[in-house]
């Protein structure tokens, strides 16, 4: 394996890896962004603590706005603040924002290229007992299709903080996707985060398949790669944290070198990150591809680990997808 120690948390291979909610990274990141730039403001739709917006509210109460259960209004107010020179972050559960206020995000924010940052929390089935109505598994698809919109899906708490801070510095509408549960800490505070640049976290000497993942399932992909390596199947793992604009150069290079791809995401396989990768490769370097994700069904209530296994996104499923795609090379 090529040494990627500078990119990975040195404790990642421990049996009991450190875990922390990715959403905590948003709270820490937006607070630091607010300290650095007085134009940063935060809007919440009655979910201040759940979205970790309370950290910003405590330090900057005059720059915090509670809009209540009115996500459509929140998006429109944020657009007005943005065109007035502010940098608004709007936070809610992803099923409600961008789920409920997609039209306002499209027309009021993106159409006007308003500098609004949308923080979609509790994404994916790993929300757990909240069930299908609160499990956003379509949001990557619905947001990446909007013109002017950037889409980030951080893999852990550190990357979430960096993505949030980066969004505050980049111009334009930006969607950042956060999961709820405590998930493995994959990167470190020193790991570089560059918007639009995918990170190769694992690479065997002669990889025959590229595992391209985003969000907390990057961890499952790394564990799968390590187990496959022991079985004589060499791979590479790419943390594809920026869905739009995607790092096409890294994706194309991986496909050329490996000749096969498996995409991994906690999202519907149709229209998500895997589809975005397939679009890039269809135009530039078509190769066999397998898709790990939600297979055209809704979620259900259950414990996060149970649901990841139930919907075929566990380590064993990623390993099987790699072996299946290699049969098609």
Buried (B, 14 or more C-beta within 10 A) or exposed (E): BEEBEEBBBEEBEEEEBBBBBBBBBBBBBBBBBBEEEEBBBBBBBBBBEBBBBBBBBEEBEEBBBBBEEBBBBBBBBBBBBBBEEBBBBBBBBBBBBBBBBBEBBBBBBBBBBBBBBBBBBBBBBBBBEBBBEBBBBBBBBBBBEBEBBBBBBBBBBBBBBBBBBBBBEBEBBBBBBBBBBBBBBBBBEEBEBEBBEBBBBBBBEEBBBBBBBBBBBBBBBBBBBBBBBEEEBBBBBBBBBBBBEBBBEBBBBBBEEBBBBBBBBBBBBBBBBBBBBBEBBEEEBEBBBBBBBBEEEEBBBBEBEBBBBBBBBBBEBBBBBBBEBBEEE
